Amino acid sequence: SGYLTGRGTLVYNGRTLEEGFLSRFPFKGGVILEADWSGKILWEVHHSDHHHHGILLRNGNVLLNCLGQVPTDIAERVVGGAQDHSLPSALYGRQPQADVGQMYADYLAELTPSGQTMWEWRSWEHLDPLEDGIAEVQSVRTLWALGNSVLELPDGDILVSYRPISTVIRIDRRTGEIVWKLGPPTLAGQHAPNPLPNGNVLIFDNGVHRLDDPLPFSRVIEVNPASNEIVWTYQDKPVSNFFTPRMGNAQRLPNGNTLINEASFGRFFEVTAQGETVWEYVNPYFGGPPNAHTNAVFRAYRYTPEEIAAAKSVG
């Protein structure tokens, strides 16, 4: 995944070829870098535990989703989840013998552009194994609090999304405490929470294993964090017409419309506040790893011509 920064550069999260315990997972990362408009790499940071997502902080450091081993005494108390070898889809490939009985969860790592670790935050030290158990019925027990997004808020707090536990949390950057949480049944395997100027949070709610509805369907919701009330929703009619089990994001546009990425099918579309589709595009490019042929897109963002011009002028 990648995004343009305010200083006219591209921040990119990539997958490295080094072998490790993350290699069998499609979300393996390993590197985050910043490049200018001409493609020159300004710096790159390698981290063997990095996956999914990483961002450039306002202080110039990077913050990464990383995966670490959960201590056995905590792992044994985590509720929910299926055994890794029991999934007929073999979603994560063959489970190595060394992983049998192991559990992994996210930790956040802040590093300088030179690779020096400045701060870490371990999810298993703050989440409750019972209250924050694996909510997705058929998610593997190997992966407990697997992050798919990390974001720095204007006040410096951190917003993180954990798919298997269907939970988004806000972390007080100064104390490390969880100061806000939204979980099931409101959410089901969500991705990419995005703060809005009005203080609300826009969330792509994938809906794989909903606890309050037998049908799997995706939706985009705007939530007031003061009350956890859903104040706006986009879902299709019928609801099953819009569904992506993995990935996806939504972006509130300057005109008040919302750009939605139906990731598994490479479909981007813009909807009004009333839910009317006013623009649509399907990614025509197919590719992927062995045994996969897909046009899926992890994230999609819209940039205005003015934003592109500004990025070029800075870069």
Secondary structure, DSSP 4 states (H G I P E B T S, - for coil): -EEE-TTS-EEEEEE----STTTTSTTB-EEEEEE-TT--EEEEEE-TTEEEEEEE-TTS-EEEEEEEEPPHHHHTT----B-GGG-TT-TT-PPPGGGTT--EEEEEEEE-TT--EEEEEEGGGTS-TTTT---STT-BTTBSS-EEEEEE-TTS-EEEEETTTTEEEEE-TTT--EEEEE-TTT-SS-EEEEE-TTS-EEEEE--SS-SS-SS---EEEEEETTTTEEEEEE--SSGGGS--SS--EEEE-TTS-EEEEEGGGTEEEEE-TT--EEEEEE----B-STT--B---S------HHHHHHHHHH-
